[in-house]
Amino acid sequence: QVQLVESGGGLVQPGGSLRLSCAASGFTFSSYAMGWYRQAPGNQRVMVASVTSGGSTNYADSVRGRFTISRDNAKDTVYLQMDSLKPEARAVDRCSVRRRGVGCWGQGTQVSVSS
């Protein structure tokens, strides 16, 4: 019943910005922590950023200072603002929530940074 739908990915030049959105449904969004995870081909999935129900944030060292996670509980949506993007392999970003002992994931949105 939980559904997470990401959007906002695309192709951007190095130094550019993207804002990802994750629209949530099927649970009481405001009561749960949310996270963004990234996976590139051949790589492990890694946490990029997370935000608790109370608004506390955490970031991977590699993105701290460049990315900002936020949530709008009125819209049941979590965002990832990505600034100063660096060239790297194409990756898929997914949002996630852990509910009732199960991690739930969206389908992902592709992010590519290149010239």
Salt bridges, closest charged atoms under 4 A:
ASP61 OD1 - ARG64 NH1 2.55
GLU88 OE2 - ARG38 NH1 3.30
ASP93 OD1 - ARG38 NE 2.70
